[in-house]
């Protein structure tokens, strides 16, 4: 909600003075870019405050984490709906010079497009996370200090979202490594020159690896927390699945990067990220062996063949509520698609826009609105499709579980 509200407020300011945003021209007594930045900062803090208050938690760290999550998601949505296109059509790029040295100029433009797009994402995402964290912490100040009470009848939303985000981020990293390394080679083949600027290859991979580490770290923490909170065998089985995902994350990332672009392993930044991911996988293995499996063995097993079958196939989904599963699907759909859009789709759309040459020859409004429309339709279209698919699957699974549970219940 914070991301959508921020976008709605920013768009009128941008549409009123697009040149001031894209070319850096002062307009009036106050530069509209700074006004927009101040508005975004206030809204991000308010969103984190909202999230911390809504959680009803009095724990400062938990409120700050939830506020940071809200601010980070708001920053990503603002990037998808506004920021990516703003970075792609900005006019501080070097002009394409066909008369003198068009090849070098084109490479500079492509590198600048990649930098602008991903730096815009990092500014909105990291800035939103930091401001949201501050707002969430503020929400805890006026709360009486008491132990947090968790509603364990609801789906394990944090863990399910983290389980979805980790493989999605790993796939995005592999695609970024493969696609942009191949794109760099194609540019070199077509122009006959070596691409000395490694921005086209390295920056998308670095951003996607950052998302991998954030999601992997979140999953590691959530699994540790849920391992302590589980109260029955089915719940512990879901936690065990989360631990398996965390354990397999580092090997899967190494394998996919090796297949997509073996040269990436010569980059110290990539090796550092892989080392950090490996440590997190080992931590998940430790949690599995020291917490999850011993606690799981202490829970009573279901009695009877039908009860065992229901526990294995459906867990406790029959007791879930449809609206809460829809909320879960929205969250999982977002974290499933956004890593791929941020590190791959948004950059490719802006590169295509620059390669057509229209970004430097057509009037500003026509180019700007076309790029904004494409970025918004692609990002929200793919996210919506993923959410709808997940909702259909989960609701079908919910009703199937309820039907099986009714047949299982003795009359």
Residue pairs with C-beta under 8 A, 6 or more apart in sequence:
1 47
1 50
2 43
2 44
2 46
2 47
2 50
2 70
2 71
2 73
2 74
2 132
3 47
3 73
3 74
3 75
3 76
3 77
3 78
3 81
4 77
4 81
5 43
6 39
6 40
6 43
6 44
6 47
6 74
6 77
6 78
7 77
7 78
7 81
7 82
9 39
9 43
10 36
10 39
10 40
10 78
10 82
11 82
13 32
13 35
13 36
13 39
14 21
14 32
14 36
14 82
14 86
16 32
17 27
17 32
18 364
18 365
18 368
19 25
19 91
19 364
20 26
20 27
20 31
20 32
20 33
21 32
21 33
21 36
21 86
22 86
22 89
22 90
22 91
22 364
22 368
23 90
23 91
23 92
24 33
24 92
40 78
40 124
40 127
41 127
41 131
43 74
44 71
44 74
44 75
44 127
44 128
44 131
44 132
44 135
45 71
45 131
45 132
45 134
45 135
45 138
46 135
47 67
47 70
47 71
47 74
47 132
47 135
48 64
48 66
48 67
48 68
48 70
48 71
48 131
48 132
48 133
48 134
48 135
48 136
48 137
48 138
48 139
49 67
49 135
49 136
49 138
49 139
50 70
50 135
50 139
51 63
51 66
51 67
51 69
51 70
51 132
51 135
51 136
51 139
52 63
52 64
52 66
52 67
52 135
52 136
52 137
52 138
52 139
52 140
53 139
55 62
55 63
55 66
55 139
56 148
57 63
57 66
57 140
57 143
57 148
58 140
58 143
58 144
58 145
58 146
58 148
59 140
59 148
60 137
60 140
60 141
62 140
62 148
63 136
63 137
63 139
63 140
63 143
64 133
64 134
64 136
64 137
64 140
65 133
65 136
66 136
67 132
67 133
67 134
67 135
67 136
67 137
67 139
68 129
68 130
68 132
68 133
68 136
69 129
69 132
70 132
70 136
71 128
71 129
71 130
71 131
71 132
71 133
71 135
72 125
72 126
72 128
72 129
72 132
73 128
73 334
74 128
74 132
75 124
75 125
75 126
75 127
75 128
75 129
76 121
76 124
76 125
76 128
76 338
76 342
78 124
78 128
79 120
79 121
79 124
79 125
79 342
79 346
80 338
80 341
80 342
80 346
80 375
80 376
80 379
80 380
81 375
81 376
81 379
81 380
82 372
83 120
83 121
83 124
84 117
84 120
84 121
84 346
84 349
84 350
84 375
84 379
85 350
85 368
85 371
85 372
85 374
85 375
85 376
86 120
87 113
87 116
87 117
87 119
87 120
87 350
88 113
88 116
88 117
88 349
88 350
88 353
88 354
88 359
88 371
88 375
89 353
89 359
89 364
89 367
89 368
89 371
90 116
91 364
93 109
93 112
93 113
93 116
93 354
93 359
93 360
94 105
94 108
94 109
94 112
95 105
95 360
96 102
96 105
96 106
96 109
96 357
96 360
97 105
103 191
103 192
103 193
104 193
106 191
106 355
107 187
107 191
107 193
107 195
107 197
108 197
109 354
110 187
110 200
110 351
110 354
110 355
111 197
111 199
111 200
113 347
113 350
113 351
113 354
114 199
114 200
114 203
114 204
114 347
114 351
115 199
115 203
116 350
117 346
117 347
117 350
118 203
118 204
118 207
118 343
118 347
121 207
121 342
121 346
122 207
125 342
150 229
152 229
152 231
152 235
153 319
154 320
154 324
155 320
155 324
155 325
155 328
156 226
156 235
156 238
156 239
157 327
157 328
157 331
158 218
158 222
159 219
159 222
159 223
159 226
159 238
159 239
159 242
160 328
160 331
160 332
161 328
161 331
161 332
161 335
162 215
162 218
162 219
162 222
162 242
163 219
163 241
163 242
163 245
164 332
164 335
164 336
165 211
165 215
165 218
165 219
165 335
165 336
165 339
166 212
166 215
166 216
166 219
166 245
166 246
166 249
167 245
167 249
167 252
168 215
168 335
168 336
168 337
168 339
168 340
169 208
169 211
169 212
169 214
169 215
169 216
169 339
170 212
170 249
170 252
170 253
170 256
171 256
171 339
171 340
172 208
172 211
172 212
172 339
172 340
172 342
172 343
172 344
173 205
173 208
173 209
173 211
173 212
173 253
173 256
173 257
173 343
174 253
174 256
174 257
174 259
174 260
175 260
175 340
175 343
175 344
176 204
176 205
176 207
176 208
176 343
176 344
177 201
177 205
177 208
177 257
177 260
177 261
177 264
178 259
178 260
178 261
179 344
179 348
180 200
180 201
180 204
180 205
180 347
181 201
181 260
181 261
181 263
181 264
183 200
183 351
184 195
184 200
184 201
187 195
187 200
188 194
188 195
201 261
202 267
202 269
204 343
204 344
204 347
205 261
205 264
205 267
205 270
205 343
206 269
207 342
207 343
208 339
208 342
208 343
208 344
209 269
209 270
209 273
210 273
211 339
211 342
211 343
212 249
212 253
212 273
212 277
213 273
213 276
213 277
213 280
215 335
215 339
216 246
216 249
216 250
216 277
216 280
216 281
217 280
219 242
219 245
219 246
219 249
219 284
220 246
220 280
220 283
220 284
220 287
222 242
223 239
223 242
223 243
223 246
223 284
223 287
223 292
224 287
224 291
226 235
226 238
226 239
226 242
227 236
227 239
227 243
227 287
227 291
227 292
227 295
228 291
230 236
230 238
230 239
230 295
232 299
232 316
233 296
233 299
233 300
233 301
233 302
233 311
234 311
234 315
234 316
235 315
235 316
236 292
236 295
236 296
236 299
237 296
237 311
237 315
238 315
239 292
240 288
240 292
240 293
240 296
243 284
243 285
243 287
243 288
243 292
244 288
246 280
246 281
246 283
246 284
246 287
247 281
247 284
247 285
247 288
248 281
249 277
249 280
249 281
249 284
250 274
250 277
250 278
250 280
250 281
251 281
253 274
253 277
254 274
257 264
257 265
257 270
257 274
258 265
264 270
265 271
301 308
302 308
302 310
302 311
306 408
307 408
310 318
310 401
310 404
310 405
310 408
313 401
313 404
314 397
314 400
314 401
314 404
314 405
315 401
317 397
317 398
317 401
318 398
318 401
318 402
318 404
318 405
320 398
322 395
322 398
325 391
325 394
325 395
325 398
326 391
326 394
326 395
328 394
329 387
329 390
329 391
329 394
330 387
332 390
333 383
333 384
333 386
333 387
333 389
333 390
334 383
334 387
336 386
336 390
337 379
337 382
337 383
337 386
338 379
338 383
341 378
341 379
341 382
341 383
345 378
345 379
345 382
346 375
346 379
349 371
349 374
349 375
349 378
350 371
353 359
353 367
353 371
353 374
358 367
359 367
359 371
